[in-house]
Amino acid sequence: MSTGLLVHRPHGIEHPYATSLDQRIPVLPLTGEPVLLGVQALADLESVTCEWAPVSGDPTVLAMAPRVADAADAAALAGGEGHLAAAQAASLGGEGGWAVQTPPVADSTGYRYRFHATASDGATQTTDWYSVAPARWVADLPSGLAAQLTGADERLVAGSLEWLVTDDAVHRVRFALGIAEGDHVVGFGERFDHLDQGGRRLDAVVFEQYKSQGAHGRTYLPMPFAHVVGADGSAWGFHVRTSRRSWYDVGASETDRLTVEVALGGTAHESLDVRLYDGDPTAVLHSFLDEVGRAEELPSWVFRLWASGNEWNTQALVTERMDSHRELDIPVGVVVIEAWSDEEGIMLFRDASYAPRPDGSPFSAADFEFPADGAWPDPKAMVDDLHSRGIKVILWQIPLLKTAQSEDGLHEQVLAEGEAMVHEGHAVREADGTAYLNRGWWFPKSLMPDLSSQRTRDWWTAKRDYLVRDLGVDGFKTDGGEHAWGHDLQYADGRRGDEGNNLYPVHYAKAFGDLLRKHGKAPITFSRSGFTGSQAHGVFWAGDEDSTWEAFRNSVTAGLTASACGIVYWGWDLAGFSGPVPDAELYLRAAGASTFMPVMQYHSEFNHHQLPLRDRTPWYVEEVTGDERVVPVFRRFAQLRERLVGYLAEEAAETVRTDRPLMRALFFDHPGDAAVWQHPRQWMLGVDLLVNPVTEEGAQTWSTYLPAGEWVDVWTGESHQGVQVVHREMPIDEVPVYCTRAGWDRLDHVFRP
């Protein structure tokens, strides 16, 4: 028997929203369903057949036919134009597949199957036998199985509890919580599509949806938690206490119930606990955070302007960009340097000279020499210079290490690091004990450190120790974190992939926060991915998005849903980071909105240094658009932001103390006011400011709903009584912002310096 002609993996690559050519579809069929069995050809095949049989029966030979992955589906999953889109589409599309559909499965004892392949050169392969057993939903568990749902009794819909079982295991649970007509359901982590998820279906799995998150309903930062706010202002909430994948039908199928489905461990004895919380939205959030952890107060400099561009890949460029900020009197507080490393191990400055360490032991700054004509001739001097200007320095990270399988010509040191990671047991492992290689499209086939254990967190961050200890770096952009695909991956904390994958970004941010604490620094991590427990770890941004008005609106929604789940320090790439430079109107409207968000930052995507550039600096946007308003208006917003820092720091401290979100949708303060749900992109920023950004192209006037109370237009000083919609002209250098009368004395000087 020859080998290596084809591959079949029953679970495929385990992309949560797409199938691969080499898998079984569905992985766990229901009784009465047919099964599509697929293989991926590794050679030019002349024929492929499948033997299919009940476990105790004789096989039937099924002829297989070539199958091509749907390129359109792959492109849609990729999220459109951009430097990662083609890679993502290529990972999902392609030719070389063969498939056959079986008859409907009925025998509960299961089926077995295997494949025979003949290549064009006459070589053959017969695979091992695979097995599959059909599953069924039952209300009463069969003999030999045991499972329990706890905590949901108070709101459990009678007769809704069901278990998905095979003869020897419980795989999922499904149940419904009662909701009433007019209930609004908000939460599930950071969500881009809608504030209120009522009438919709969604799931909770950490996923890198590269752009177009709002269109696809997918997120980097899900949580199995939500608020339910009634039409009468009554409120409650729930937390499904799991790190496995879960699914929600929020009144979409039946309006009086919120149906929850949760993956279980697939053993004969399973359980799931649900926590219900009563009280107003802040009380619900407080109870949830008591359970999962909450943010700590971070230094006030996080509220200053953050600036970055992926192509700021030399010391000269970073310095020039910061010089331009100073020359144009646009204050900046933080620079995020993404392209500082070789992007192989993301631990050493590109162009640095050093003696390799075959054992993968950590370096200190004294171990490096930096060529005067290199990209980074003196990183320490650069950091010191930026600090002297009052600018903090954040360096980019990703929790992956390239390998010889992923790329040719890697540096000697990164290969040594990989060998040490595997040899010393620091890598996430496949079910067979071999090191897991990233199945995703970004840094494919790279090693991933097992950050579930303190041992590996210490080992991985020790390699970055010198960046903080010797160079004085102030934080890390903990990018990525969504790369664990596989239900049966093995983690050092004892979890399998189905239970541990969603927790990976939580461990990742914790690791770098602890590194910073170790050196007396605040734990400033800047993450896009997370899960339950991420609340306690640093700063977040909304991930990758195009420069469009739709993405602007979706990002506002993302901020409000994230905050409803306890994420305090949050922002986005204002006006988007991907695609051509935004026009002046979008850029300035987005900058105005970001002035009144917890984090204000601009960023631009890698574009292979092609002209025209795609920098999002205000002066470059002005140059490209020819609109001379850009720099002075952006300057006005950035200077206003500086004056807001004290207010934001005080309000963040109050948020940490009380759990009332810093940036929060209006239902938190006015749960009984039905009108607030008609204005889902308005928010309170702290106790006194109501913000309603202009998010429609070409708008000259804008309408804002003011809830109960007396409100002051911060630009004109005009007073308005609440419980009404007010209309006003909205010039490009203003944002609809209203202050409580009680807070106006406190903030008058901020808006009228």
Number of C-alpha atoms within 10 A of each C-alpha: 7 13 13 14 21 26 19 20 18 20 19 21 20 18 16 12 8 12 19 22 27 23 23 24 19 15 17 18 20 20 17 14 16 17 21 16 25 28 27 21 22 14 16 13 20 13 16 24 19 23 16 22 18 20 17 11 10 11 16 12 15 16 16 21 14 17 17 13 16 13 15 11 13 21 19 14 20 25 23 18 14 19 14 15 20 16 17 21 22 14 17 23 18 16 14 18 22 23 24 20 16 15 12 14 20 18 15 16 14 18 21 18 20 19 25 19 25 20 19 12 10 10 16 20 17 19 19 10 12 14 14 21 23 24 25 18 19 14 13 12 16 13 8 10 17 15 18 11 15 10 16 19 12 9 13 17 18 11 9 14 19 18 23 22 24 25 18 16 21 26 22 21 25 21 21 24 20 15 23 15 12 14 21 22 24 26 27 26 28 29 31 27 23 21 25 21 21 21 15 16 16 16 20 24 24 27 23 23 20 22 25 23 24 21 13 15 16 25 31 28 29 26 30 27 23 24 26 25 25 19 16 12 17 15 23 19 24 23 21 21 17 18 21 22 21 22 17 22 21 25 24 16 13 12 17 18 22 25 24 20 21 23 20 25 17 15 15 16 16 18 14 18 14 17 16 19 20 16 14 22 29 20 19 24 29 21 19 24 19 11 13 14 16 24 23 19 20 18 14 15 18 20 26 26 25 24 23 23 24 21 22 22 17 18 19 15 15 20 16 13 17 21 13 14 18 13 10 14 15 20 23 23 20 25 22 25 24 22 20 25 21 16 20 21 24 23 26 23 19 19 18 18 13 14 10 15 14 14 13 18 13 17 20 15 15 9 12 15 14 17 13 9 8 14 20 23 19 15 20 16 13 18 21 17 13 19 17 10 14 14 22 23 21 23 22 21 26 20 22 25 25 26 25 14 11 15 13 9 8 15 15 11 19 25 20 17 23 25 16 17 24 18 11 10 16 25 26 26 24 18 16 10 11 13 22 24 25 24 18 21 19 17 21 20 20 26 26 25 27 26 28 24 17 15 13 20 21 16 19 23 19 18 19 19 23 19 23 18 17 12 17 18 22 22 26 27 23 27 22 21 28 24 26 26 23 23 18 18 23 26 24 19 12 11 14 20 23 20 22 22 29 31 24 25 32 23 22 28 29 21 25 29 24 20 25 24 12 14 14 11 18 19 28 25 28 27 28 26 30 31 24 27 21 27 24 22 30 27 26 29 22 27 24 24 28 26 23 20 20 16 24 27 20 24 29 28 24 30 31 31 27 29 25 31 28 30 27 31 28 24 26 28 29 29 32 30 27 25 19 20 25 22 18 22 20 24 26 26 26 27 26 27 25 26 24 27 25 26 23 26 26 26 24 28 23 22 18 10 11 8 7 10 18 25 25 26 22 25 18 16 23 20 13 18 15 12 13 13 16 25 22 17 19 22 19 17 25 23 19 19 24 19 17 18 19 15 19 23 21 13 20 29 19 17 22 18 14 13 27 25 29 29 31 23 29 23 23 19 19 16 21 16 16 14 18 22 16 9 15 18 25 25 27 25 23 22 19 18 21 29 21 21 26 27 20 15 12 9 13 12 12 18 16 20 19 21 19 13 12 16 25 22 18 23 14 10 15 10 15 18 15 15 15 13 13 13 12 11 12 16 14 18 17 19 25 24 22 26 25 21 17 14 14 20 11 12 19 15 10 19 14 11 8
